[in-house]
Amino acid sequence: MARSERLAAGSASPSALPGTLRPTRPPRMTRAAADVAAVAWASFLAACAASLIAFAIFDPGRLAEASEVIDHIDRMAGYGLGFLFFWVIGLVAGGLSVLLIRSSRREARQQATTGALD
């Protein structure tokens, strides 16, 4: 009886057959890695929206023409720098939010355990 016939008959599972690979689960992310990924993705989307709104109103080329300090930056560099600026602002805001949420939960857990012991 061939292996495919045994599988069809239900006599053996694919992982029980010699020479077959068992399906493995992908490794789970740690909580810190999940927090970093969530903050990075949310801040990226926020930077996209902020860039869309800001550059619909302001033209980086005209801003460079009006300024004496940044006269050597072209329009595309202005778009890129603006997007990076918005992304960093989103990263800082999201990172601080996660930090504050984690610290408040930690404090609540500590108060609950010390209150239970009193």
N, CA, C and O atoms as a Tinker XYZ file with bonds, in Angstrom:
   472  protein
     1  N      0.860000   -1.170000    0.000000    73     2
     2  CA     0.000000    0.000000    0.000000    64     1     3
     3  C      0.905000    1.232000    0.000000    63     2     4     5
     4  O      1.843000    1.320000    0.793000    81     3
     5  N      0.624000    2.167000   -0.878000    73     3     6
     6  CA     1.430000    3.385000   -0.987000    64     5     7
     7  C      1.085000    4.329000    0.148000    63     6     8     9
     8  O      0.041000    4.210000    0.789000    81     7
     9  N      1.989000    5.269000    0.378000    73     7    10
    10  CA     1.793000    6.212000    1.478000    64     9    11
    11  C      0.528000    7.032000    1.276000    63    10    12    13
    12  O     -0.214000    7.250000    2.234000    81    11
    13  N      0.262000    7.490000    0.067000    73    11    14
    14  CA    -0.944000    8.290000   -0.170000    64    13    15
    15  C     -2.204000    7.469000    0.073000    63    14    16    17
    16  O     -3.215000    8.011000    0.519000    81    15
    17  N     -2.158000    6.159000   -0.216000    73    15    18
    18  CA    -3.322000    5.314000    0.052000    64    17    19
    19  C     -3.526000    5.124000    1.545000    63    18    20    21
    20  O     -4.664000    5.086000    2.013000    81    19
    21  N     -2.431000    5.004000    2.304000    73    19    22
    22  CA    -2.558000    4.871000    3.760000    64    21    23
    23  C     -3.135000    6.143000    4.359000    63    22    24    25
    24  O     -3.956000    6.091000    5.275000    81    23
    25  N     -2.696000    7.303000    3.828000    73    23    26
    26  CA    -3.250000    8.563000    4.323000    64    25    27
    27  C     -4.725000    8.680000    4.004000    63    26    28    29
    28  O     -5.516000    9.123000    4.837000    81    27
    29  N     -5.094000    8.283000    2.798000    73    27    30
    30  CA    -6.498000    8.370000    2.402000    64    29    31
    31  C     -7.350000    7.433000    3.247000    63    30    32    33
    32  O     -8.494000    7.752000    3.570000    81    31
    33  N     -6.799000    6.285000    3.603000    73    31    34
    34  CA    -7.546000    5.326000    4.415000    64    33    35
    35  C     -7.596000    5.751000    5.873000    63    34    36    37
    36  O     -8.407000    5.234000    6.641000    81    35
    37  N     -6.745000    6.682000    6.259000    73    35    38
    38  CA    -6.756000    7.158000    7.632000    64    37    39
    39  C     -5.936000    6.295000    8.563000    63    38    40    41
    40  O     -6.068000    6.409000    9.782000    81    39
    41  N     -5.093000    5.437000    8.021000    73    39    42
    42  CA    -4.329000    4.540000    8.875000    64    41    43
    43  C     -3.124000    5.220000    9.508000    63    42    44    45
    44  O     -2.622000    4.761000   10.535000    81    43
    45  N     -2.656000    6.304000    8.910000    73    43    46
    46  CA    -1.489000    6.973000    9.464000    64    45    47
    47  C     -1.621000    8.474000    9.238000    63    46    48    49
    48  O     -2.143000    8.925000    8.218000    81    47
    49  N     -1.148000    9.211000   10.185000    73    47    50
    50  CA    -1.134000   10.660000   10.015000    64    49    51
    51  C      0.132000   11.055000    9.288000    63    50    52    53
    52  O      1.101000   10.296000    9.315000    81    51
    53  N      0.172000   12.219000    8.631000    73    51    54
    54  CA     1.372000   12.618000    7.896000    64    53    55
    55  C      2.595000   12.735000    8.785000    63    54    56    57
    56  O      3.709000   12.477000    8.331000    81    55
    57  N      2.412000   13.123000   10.056000    73    55    58
    58  CA     3.566000   13.276000   10.929000    64    57    59
    59  C      4.094000   11.932000   11.407000    63    58    60    61
    60  O      5.238000   11.845000   11.854000    81    59
    61  N      3.268000   10.865000   11.319000    73    59    62
    62  CA     3.704000    9.558000   11.778000    64    61    63
    63  C      4.488000    8.811000   10.698000    63    62    64    65
    64  O      5.167000    7.828000   10.995000    81    63
    65  N      4.399000    9.262000    9.470000    73    63    66
    66  CA     5.101000    8.580000    8.393000    64    65    67
    67  C      6.583000    8.904000    8.447000    63    66    68    69
    68  O      6.963000   10.046000    8.706000    81    67
    69  N      7.409000    7.921000    8.207000    73    67    70
    70  CA     8.846000    8.200000    8.220000    64    69    71
    71  C      9.239000    9.089000    7.050000    63    70    72    73
    72  O      8.740000    8.936000    5.935000    81    71
    73  N     10.131000   10.008000    7.324000    73    71    74
    74  CA    10.630000   10.882000    6.270000    64    73    75
    75  C      9.783000   12.104000    5.997000    63    74    76    77
    76  O     10.105000   12.879000    5.097000    81    75
    77  N      8.718000   12.299000    6.737000    73    75    78
    78  CA     7.894000   13.494000    6.530000    64    77    79
    79  C      8.206000   14.516000    7.614000    63    78    80    81
    80  O      8.610000   14.167000    8.723000    81    79
    81  N      8.013000   15.757000    7.277000    73    79    82
    82  CA     8.263000   16.836000    8.218000    64    81    83
    83  C      6.993000   17.158000    8.978000    63    82    84    85
    84  O      5.900000   17.194000    8.412000    81    83
    85  N      7.154000   17.388000   10.254000    73    83    86
    86  CA     6.005000   17.802000   11.059000    64    85    87
    87  C      5.806000   19.302000   10.904000    63    86    88    89
    88  O      6.778000   20.057000   10.892000    81    87
    89  N      4.578000   19.733000   10.788000    73    87    90
    90  CA     4.352000   21.178000   10.704000    64    89    91
    91  C      4.718000   21.827000   12.035000    63    90    92    93
    92  O      4.385000   21.319000   13.105000    81    91
    93  N      5.390000   22.927000   11.947000    73    91    94
    94  CA     5.787000   23.643000   13.153000    64    93    95
    95  C      5.081000   24.983000   13.215000    63    94    96    97
    96  O      4.738000   25.575000   12.191000    81    95
    97  N      4.877000   25.435000   14.404000    73    95    98
    98  CA     4.277000   26.756000   14.593000    64    97    99
    99  C      5.365000   27.807000   14.471000    63    98   100   101
   100  O      6.511000   27.569000   14.852000    81    99
   101  N      5.015000   28.954000   13.946000    73    99   102
   102  CA     6.012000   30.031000   13.928000    64   101   103
   103  C      6.284000   30.486000   15.360000    63   102   104   105
   104  O      5.398000   30.405000   16.211000    81   103
   105  N      7.478000   30.954000   15.632000    73   103   106
   106  CA     7.765000   31.389000   17.003000    64   105   107
   107  C      6.896000   32.584000   17.387000    63   106   108   109
   108  O      6.632000   33.472000   16.576000    81   107
   109  N      6.467000   32.582000   18.629000    73   107   110
   110  CA     5.627000   33.683000   19.115000    64   109   111
   111  C      6.493000   34.881000   19.458000    63   110   112   113
   112  O      7.639000   34.736000   19.885000    81   111
   113  N      5.937000   36.049000   19.269000    73   111   114
   114  CA     6.651000   37.277000   19.605000    64   113   115
   115  C      6.574000   37.510000   21.108000    63   114   116   117
   116  O      5.574000   37.185000   21.749000    81   115
   117  N      7.623000   38.066000   21.649000    73   115   118
   118  CA     7.573000   38.466000   23.049000    64   117   119
   119  C      6.686000   39.698000   23.178000    63   118   120   121
   120  O      6.360000   40.344000   22.182000    81   119
   121  N      6.304000   40.013000   24.390000    73   119   122
   122  CA     5.437000   41.179000   24.593000    64   121   123
   123  C      6.137000   42.458000   24.161000    63   122   124   125
   124  O      5.513000   43.343000   23.575000    81   123
   125  N      7.431000   42.558000   24.450000    73   123   126
   126  CA     8.174000   43.762000   24.063000    64   125   127
   127  C      8.246000   43.891000   22.545000    63   126   128   129
   128  O      8.088000   44.988000   22.009000    81   127
   129  N      8.483000   42.778000   21.846000    73   127   130
   130  CA     8.540000   42.820000   20.384000    64   129   131
   131  C      7.178000   43.168000   19.792000    63   130   132   133
   132  O      7.093000   43.895000   18.803000    81   131
   133  N      6.129000   42.653000   20.392000    73   131   134
   134  CA     4.777000   42.978000   19.921000    64   133   135
   135  C      4.470000   44.456000   20.145000    63   134   136   137
   136  O      3.838000   45.097000   19.305000    81   135
   137  N      4.916000   44.994000   21.275000    73   135   138
   138  CA     4.706000   46.423000   21.542000    64   137   139
   139  C      5.452000   47.281000   20.535000    63   138   140   141
   140  O      4.906000   48.258000   20.023000    81   139
   141  N      6.701000   46.921000   20.247000    73   139   142
   142  CA     7.503000   47.684000   19.277000    64   141   143
   143  C      6.859000   47.620000   17.903000    63   142   144   145
   144  O      6.764000   48.634000   17.212000    81   143
   145  N      6.415000   46.432000   17.501000    73   143   146
   146  CA     5.785000   46.281000   16.187000    64   145   147
   147  C      4.487000   47.086000   16.093000    63   146   148   149
   148  O      4.220000   47.723000   15.074000    81   147
   149  N      3.689000   47.054000   17.149000    73   147   150
   150  CA     2.422000   47.789000   17.138000    64   149   151
   151  C      2.662000   49.292000   17.084000    63   150   152   153
   152  O      1.992000   50.006000   16.338000    81   151
   153  N      3.617000   49.772000   17.873000    73   151   154
   154  CA     3.908000   51.208000   17.883000    64   153   155
   155  C      4.491000   51.641000   16.545000    63   154   156   157
   156  O      4.124000   52.695000   16.025000    81   155
   157  N      5.395000   50.845000   15.981000    73   155   158
   158  CA     6.007000   51.204000   14.701000    64   157   159
   159  C      4.974000   51.238000   13.578000    63   158   160   161
   160  O      4.987000   52.148000   12.749000    81   159
   161  N      4.082000   50.254000   13.549000    73   159   162
   162  CA     3.077000   50.210000   12.486000    64   161   163
   163  C      2.062000   51.346000   12.640000    63   162   164   165
   164  O      1.707000   51.997000   11.658000    81   163
   165  N      1.598000   51.583000   13.858000    73   163   166
   166  CA     0.625000   52.658000   14.071000    64   165   167
   167  C      1.240000   54.019000   13.762000    63   166   168   169
   168  O      0.581000   54.879000   13.175000    81   167
   169  N      2.493000   54.219000   14.151000    73   167   170
   170  CA     3.132000   55.511000   13.874000    64   169   171
   171  C      3.414000   55.676000   12.381000    63   170   172   173
   172  O      3.388000   56.796000   11.870000    81   171
   173  N      3.684000   54.576000   11.676000    73   171   174
   174  CA     3.864000   54.640000   10.224000    64   173   175
   175  C      2.573000   55.094000    9.550000    63   174   176   177
   176  O      2.590000   55.960000    8.675000    81   175
   177  N      1.458000   54.503000    9.965000    73   175   178
   178  CA     0.167000   54.890000    9.375000    64   177   179
   179  C     -0.185000   56.337000    9.722000    63   178   180   181
   180  O     -0.736000   57.063000    8.895000    81   179
   181  N      0.137000   56.748000   10.944000    73   179   182
   182  CA    -0.114000   58.141000   11.335000    64   181   183
   183  C      0.759000   59.095000   10.533000    63   182   184   185
   184  O      0.311000   60.177000   10.153000    81   183
   185  N      2.008000   58.700000   10.271000    73   183   186
   186  CA     2.903000   59.541000    9.466000    64   185   187
   187  C      2.403000   59.641000    8.028000    63   186   188   189
   188  O      2.526000   60.691000    7.396000    81   187
   189  N      1.842000   58.556000    7.515000    73   187   190
   190  CA     1.264000   58.610000    6.167000    64   189   191
   191  C      0.118000   59.621000    6.111000    63   190   192   193
   192  O      0.048000   60.447000    5.201000    81   191
   193  N     -0.775000   59.543000    7.092000    73   191   194
   194  CA    -1.914000   60.457000    7.112000    64   193   195
   195  C     -1.458000   61.896000    7.336000    63   194   196   197
   196  O     -1.965000   62.814000    6.691000    81   195
   197  N     -0.503000   62.098000    8.245000    73   195   198
   198  CA    -0.029000   63.459000    8.521000    64   197   199
   199  C      0.683000   64.045000    7.309000    63   198   200   201
   200  O      0.532000   65.229000    7.008000    81   199
   201  N      1.457000   63.220000    6.615000    73   199   202
   202  CA     2.139000   63.693000    5.401000    64   201   203
   203  C      1.136000   64.056000    4.319000    63   202   204   205
   204  O      1.286000   65.064000    3.629000    81   203
   205  N      0.118000   63.230000    4.181000    73   203   206
   206  CA    -0.906000   63.493000    3.179000    64   205   207
   207  C     -1.577000   64.838000    3.445000    63   206   208   209
   208  O     -1.762000   65.641000    2.530000    81   207
   209  N     -1.934000   65.073000    4.686000    73   207   210
   210  CA    -2.611000   66.332000    5.035000    64   209   211
   211  C     -1.652000   67.520000    4.945000    63   210   212   213
   212  O     -1.993000   68.556000    4.374000    81   211
   213  N     -0.458000   67.367000    5.508000    73   211   214
   214  CA     0.487000   68.493000    5.542000    64   213   215
   215  C      0.928000   68.895000    4.143000    63   214   216   217
   216  O      1.018000   70.084000    3.835000    81   215
   217  N      1.205000   67.907000    3.291000    73   215   218
   218  CA     1.712000   68.249000    1.966000    64   217   219
   219  C      0.596000   68.565000    0.976000    63   218   220   221
   220  O      0.870000   68.999000   -0.143000    81   219
   221  N     -0.647000   68.355000    1.371000    73   219   222
   222  CA    -1.765000   68.877000    0.587000    64   221   223
   223  C     -1.897000   70.383000    0.813000    63   222   224   225
   224  O     -2.414000   71.103000   -0.041000    81   223
   225  N     -1.431000   70.847000    1.960000    73   223   226
   226  CA    -1.512000   72.265000    2.302000    64   225   227
   227  C     -0.221000   72.999000    1.956000    63   226   228   229
   228  O     -0.249000   74.079000    1.366000    81   227
   229  N      0.916000   72.399000    2.330000    73   227   230
   230  CA     2.219000   73.042000    2.146000    64   229   231
   231  C      3.029000   72.330000    1.079000    63   230   232   233
   232  O      3.058000   71.101000    1.022000    81   231
   233  N      3.693000   73.118000    0.226000    73   231   234
   234  CA     4.578000   72.580000   -0.792000    64   233   235
   235  C      6.018000   72.697000   -0.280000    63   234   236   237
   236  O      6.475000   73.807000   -0.009000    81   235
   237  N      6.742000   71.585000   -0.141000    73   235   238
   238  CA     8.105000   71.663000    0.377000    64   237   239
   239  C      9.032000   72.508000   -0.497000    63   238   240   241
   240  O      9.966000   73.126000    0.013000    81   239
   241  N      8.786000   72.541000   -1.787000    73   239   242
   242  CA     9.603000   73.372000   -2.668000    64   241   243
   243  C      9.437000   74.844000   -2.368000    63   242   244   245
   244  O     10.414000   75.593000   -2.341000    81   243
   245  N      8.209000   75.259000   -2.144000    73   243   246
   246  CA     7.964000   76.672000   -1.819000    64   245   247
   247  C      8.462000   77.027000   -0.425000    63   246   248   249
   248  O      8.920000   78.146000   -0.192000    81   247
   249  N      8.374000   76.083000    0.497000    73   247   250
   250  CA     8.907000   76.333000    1.837000    64   249   251
   251  C     10.425000   76.517000    1.783000    63   250   252   253
   252  O     10.974000   77.363000    2.490000    81   251
   253  N     11.097000   75.734000    0.955000    73   251   254
   254  CA    12.548000   75.868000    0.815000    64   253   255
   255  C     12.906000   77.193000    0.162000    63   254   256   257
   256  O     13.911000   77.809000    0.519000    81   255
   257  N     12.090000   77.641000   -0.797000    73   255   258
   258  CA    12.343000   78.932000   -1.439000    64   257   259
   259  C     12.163000   80.089000   -0.460000    63   258   260   261
   260  O     12.886000   81.083000   -0.532000    81   259
   261  N     11.206000   79.962000    0.449000    73   259   262
   262  CA    10.911000   81.039000    1.383000    64   261   263
   263  C     11.899000   81.099000    2.542000    63   262   264   265
   264  O     11.980000   82.109000    3.241000    81   263
   265  N     12.642000   80.028000    2.745000    73   263   266
   266  CA    13.559000   79.968000    3.881000    64   265   267
   267  C     14.993000   80.217000    3.441000    63   266   268   269
   268  O     15.407000   79.790000    2.363000    81   267
   269  N     15.743000   80.908000    4.280000    73   267   270
   270  CA    17.162000   81.106000    3.988000    64   269   271
   271  C     18.002000   79.954000    4.520000    63   270   272   273
   272  O     19.128000   79.744000    4.067000    81   271
   273  N     17.467000   79.211000    5.471000    73   271   274
   274  CA    18.228000   78.144000    6.128000    64   273   275
   275  C     18.248000   76.874000    5.297000    63   274   276   277
   276  O     19.292000   76.233000    5.187000    81   275
   277  N     17.129000   76.497000    4.712000    73   275   278
   278  CA    17.048000   75.217000    4.005000    64   277   279
   279  C     16.878000   75.417000    2.500000    63   278   280   281
   280  O     15.999000   74.803000    1.894000    81   279
   281  N     17.680000   76.241000    1.907000    73   279   282
   282  CA    17.531000   76.525000    0.478000    64   281   283
   283  C     18.122000   75.441000   -0.413000    63   282   284   285
   284  O     17.844000   75.429000   -1.612000    81   283
   285  N     18.921000   74.535000    0.124000    73   283   286
   286  CA    19.563000   73.507000   -0.686000    64   285   287
   287  C     18.786000   72.188000   -0.724000    63   286   288   289
   288  O     19.278000   71.217000   -1.301000    81   287
   289  N     17.604000   72.120000   -0.136000    73   287   290
   290  CA    16.800000   70.894000   -0.121000    64   289   291
   291  C     15.760000   70.976000   -1.232000    63   290   292   293
   292  O     15.018000   71.954000   -1.334000    81   291
   293  N     15.716000   69.929000   -2.068000    73   291   294
   294  CA    14.729000   69.923000   -3.147000    64   293   295
   295  C     13.387000   69.391000   -2.636000    63   294   296   297
   296  O     13.263000   69.012000   -1.471000    81   295
   297  N     12.400000   69.367000   -3.508000    73   295   298
   298  CA    11.036000   69.008000   -3.133000    64   297   299
   299  C     10.944000   67.570000   -2.615000    63   298   300   301
   300  O     10.299000   67.331000   -1.594000    81   299
   301  N     11.572000   66.614000   -3.293000    73   299   302
   302  CA    11.488000   65.209000   -2.876000    64   301   303
   303  C     12.153000   64.986000   -1.525000    63   302   304   305
   304  O     11.655000   64.207000   -0.712000    81   303
   305  N     13.268000   65.658000   -1.276000    73   303   306
   306  CA    13.913000   65.545000    0.037000    64   305   307
   307  C     13.017000   66.141000    1.113000    63   306   308   309
   308  O     12.990000   65.643000    2.239000    81   307
   309  N     12.289000   67.191000    0.786000    73   307   310
   310  CA    11.350000   67.788000    1.738000    64   309   311
   311  C     10.231000   66.827000    2.100000    63   310   312   313
   312  O      9.838000   66.727000    3.263000    81   311
   313  N      9.718000   66.115000    1.091000    73   311   314
   314  CA     8.696000   65.105000    1.370000    64   313   315
   315  C      9.240000   64.011000    2.282000    63   314   316   317
   316  O      8.581000   63.607000    3.240000    81   315
   317  N     10.430000   63.542000    1.982000    73   315   318
   318  CA    11.033000   62.477000    2.781000    64   317   319
   319  C     11.323000   62.914000    4.205000    63   318   320   321
   320  O     11.029000   62.186000    5.153000    81   319
   321  N     11.899000   64.099000    4.360000    73   319   322
   322  CA    12.189000   64.600000    5.701000    64   321   323
   323  C     10.914000   64.867000    6.496000    63   322   324   325
   324  O     10.869000   64.626000    7.702000    81   323
   325  N      9.896000   65.356000    5.832000    73   323   326
   326  CA     8.617000   65.580000    6.510000    64   325   327
   327  C      8.000000   64.281000    6.987000    63   326   328   329
   328  O      7.499000   64.196000    8.108000    81   327
   329  N      8.037000   63.257000    6.124000    73   327   330
   330  CA     7.499000   61.959000    6.520000    64   329   331
   331  C      8.272000   61.394000    7.706000    63   330   332   333
   332  O      7.669000   60.899000    8.658000    81   331
   333  N      9.608000   61.464000    7.656000    73   331   334
   334  CA    10.413000   60.958000    8.769000    64   333   335
   335  C     10.139000   61.739000   10.049000    63   334   336   337
   336  O     10.094000   61.157000   11.133000    81   335
   337  N      9.955000   63.048000    9.932000    73   335   338
   338  CA     9.613000   63.863000   11.094000    64   337   339
   339  C      8.299000   63.390000   11.718000    63   338   340   341
   340  O      8.216000   63.201000   12.931000    81   339
   341  N      7.278000   63.201000   10.887000    73   339   342
   342  CA     5.991000   62.747000   11.402000    64   341   343
   343  C      6.091000   61.345000   11.993000    63   342   344   345
   344  O      5.435000   61.048000   12.991000    81   343
   345  N      6.907000   60.480000   11.387000    73   343   346
   346  CA     7.063000   59.114000   11.885000    64   345   347
   347  C      7.753000   59.120000   13.251000    63   346   348   349
   348  O      7.344000   58.382000   14.147000    81   347
   349  N      8.776000   59.927000   13.419000    73   347   350
   350  CA     9.471000   60.004000   14.711000    64   349   351
   351  C      8.527000   60.544000   15.781000    63   350   352   353
   352  O      8.519000   60.052000   16.909000    81   351
   353  N      7.742000   61.543000   15.433000    73   351   354
   354  CA     6.770000   62.075000   16.395000    64   353   355
   355  C      5.787000   60.975000   16.809000    63   354   356   357
   356  O      5.462000   60.848000   17.990000    81   355
   357  N      5.320000   60.191000   15.853000    73   355   358
   358  CA     4.408000   59.083000   16.161000    64   357   359
   359  C      5.079000   58.004000   16.991000    63   358   360   361
   360  O      4.457000   57.445000   17.894000    81   359
   361  N      6.342000   57.700000   16.700000    73   359   362
   362  CA     7.073000   56.703000   17.486000    64   361   363
   363  C      7.238000   57.146000   18.933000    63   362   364   365
   364  O      7.044000   56.357000   19.858000    81   363
   365  N      7.592000   58.397000   19.120000    73   363   366
   366  CA     7.768000   58.913000   20.489000    64   365   367
   367  C      6.444000   58.889000   21.240000    63   366   368   369
   368  O      6.394000   58.455000   22.390000    81   367
   369  N      5.377000   59.349000   20.606000    73   367   370
   370  CA     4.069000   59.378000   21.264000    64   369   371
   371  C      3.584000   57.963000   21.585000    63   370   372   373
   372  O      3.098000   57.709000   22.687000    81   371
   373  N      3.713000   57.051000   20.635000    73   371   374
   374  CA     3.283000   55.672000   20.875000    64   373   375
   375  C      4.140000   54.975000   21.916000    63   374   376   377
   376  O      3.622000   54.235000   22.753000    81   375
   377  N      5.445000   55.201000   21.873000    73   375   378
   378  CA     6.327000   54.596000   22.860000    64   377   379
   379  C      6.034000   55.084000   24.266000    63   378   380   381
   380  O      6.031000   54.295000   25.212000    81   379
   381  N      5.788000   56.383000   24.411000    73   379   382
   382  CA     5.430000   56.916000   25.724000    64   381   383
   383  C      4.087000   56.361000   26.205000    63   382   384   385
   384  O      3.912000   56.100000   27.396000    81   383
   385  N      3.153000   56.184000   25.289000    73   383   386
   386  CA     1.855000   55.614000   25.670000    64   385   387
   387  C      2.013000   54.189000   26.185000    63   386   388   389
   388  O      1.444000   53.835000   27.217000    81   387
   389  N      2.780000   53.373000   25.476000    73   387   390
   390  CA     3.001000   51.997000   25.913000    64   389   391
   391  C      3.729000   51.980000   27.254000    63   390   392   393
   392  O      3.386000   51.196000   28.138000    81   391
   393  N      4.713000   52.826000   27.402000    73   391   394
   394  CA     5.460000   52.892000   28.663000    64   393   395
   395  C      4.549000   53.255000   29.831000    63   394   396   397
   396  O      4.626000   52.640000   30.894000    81   395
   397  N      3.694000   54.243000   29.638000    73   395   398
   398  CA     2.787000   54.658000   30.713000    64   397   399
   399  C      1.750000   53.583000   31.025000    63   398   400   401
   400  O      1.421000   53.361000   32.190000    81   399
   401  N      1.235000   52.919000   29.999000    73   399   402
   402  CA     0.250000   51.855000   30.228000    64   401   403
   403  C      0.883000   50.699000   30.979000    63   402   404   405
   404  O      0.295000   50.176000   31.925000    81   403
   405  N      2.076000   50.295000   30.566000    73   403   406
   406  CA     2.758000   49.177000   31.234000    64   405   407
   407  C      3.100000   49.522000   32.673000    63   406   408   409
   408  O      2.940000   48.682000   33.559000    81   407
   409  N      3.566000   50.733000   32.925000    73   407   410
   410  CA     3.932000   51.096000   34.294000    64   409   411
   411  C      2.702000   51.192000   35.189000    63   410   412   413
   412  O      2.773000   50.830000   36.363000    81   411
   413  N      1.572000   51.673000   34.660000    73   411   414
   414  CA     0.361000   51.759000   35.485000    64   413   415
   415  C     -0.172000   50.366000   35.797000    63   414   416   417
   416  O     -0.667000   50.137000   36.901000    81   415
   417  N     -0.085000   49.445000   34.870000    73   415   418
   418  CA    -0.520000   48.066000   35.133000    64   417   419
   419  C      0.392000   47.403000   36.162000    63   418   420   421
   420  O     -0.074000   46.669000   37.033000    81   419
   421  N      1.684000   47.665000   36.057000    73   419   422
   422  CA     2.640000   47.095000   37.005000    64   421   423
   423  C      2.355000   47.619000   38.407000    63   422   424   425
   424  O      2.369000   46.858000   39.374000    81   423
   425  N      2.094000   48.926000   38.517000    73   423   426
   426  CA     1.785000   49.510000   39.824000    64   425   427
   427  C      0.485000   48.946000   40.380000    63   426   428   429
   428  O      0.393000   48.685000   41.579000    81   427
   429  N     -0.519000   48.753000   39.535000    73   427   430
   430  CA    -1.798000   48.203000   39.996000    64   429   431
   431  C     -1.606000   46.766000   40.490000    63   430   432   433
   432  O     -2.195000   46.374000   41.497000    81   431
   433  N     -0.783000   45.981000   39.785000    73   431   434
   434  CA    -0.499000   44.618000   40.230000    64   433   435
   435  C      0.221000   44.612000   41.570000    63   434   436   437
   436  O     -0.087000   43.796000   42.438000    81   435
   437  N      1.179000   45.518000   41.742000    73   435   438
   438  CA     1.917000   45.584000   42.990000    64   437   439
   439  C      1.004000   45.996000   44.143000    63   438   440   441
   440  O      1.119000   45.464000   45.247000    81   439
   441  N      0.111000   46.927000   43.894000    73   439   442
   442  CA    -0.801000   47.350000   44.941000    64   441   443
   443  C     -1.782000   46.235000   45.294000    63   442   444   445
   444  O     -2.163000   46.074000   46.454000    81   443
   445  N     -2.181000   45.474000   44.291000    73   443   446
   446  CA    -3.112000   44.383000   44.551000    64   445   447
   447  C     -2.443000   43.281000   45.364000    63   446   448   449
   448  O     -3.074000   42.702000   46.249000    81   447
   449  N     -1.180000   42.982000   45.083000    73   447   450
   450  CA    -0.502000   41.937000   45.844000    64   449   451
   451  C     -0.126000   42.410000   47.242000    63   450   452   453
   452  O     -0.219000   41.631000   48.190000    81   451
   453  N      0.291000   43.648000   47.398000    73   451   454
   454  CA     0.617000   44.139000   48.747000    64   453   455
   455  C     -0.648000   44.364000   49.572000    63   454   456   457
   456  O     -0.633000   44.184000   50.790000    81   455
   457  N     -1.731000   44.754000   48.926000    73   455   458
   458  CA    -3.008000   44.936000   49.638000    64   457   459
   459  C     -3.570000   43.617000   50.112000    63   458   460   461
   460  O     -4.199000   43.549000   51.168000    81   459
   461  N     -3.345000   42.552000   49.329000    73   459   462
   462  CA    -3.835000   41.237000   49.716000    64   461   463
   463  C     -3.032000   40.668000   50.878000    63   462   464   465
   464  O     -3.549000   39.868000   51.657000    81   463
   465  N     -1.780000   41.072000   50.997000    73   463   466
   466  CA    -0.941000   40.565000   52.070000    64   465   467
   467  C     -1.164000   41.299000   53.383000    63   466   468   469
   468  O     -0.839000   40.759000   54.441000    81   467
   469  N     -1.702000   42.497000   53.351000    73   467   470
   470  CA    -1.906000   43.281000   54.591000    64   469   471
   471  C     -3.006000   42.740000   55.440000    63   470   472
   472  O     -3.291000   43.289000   56.504000    81   471
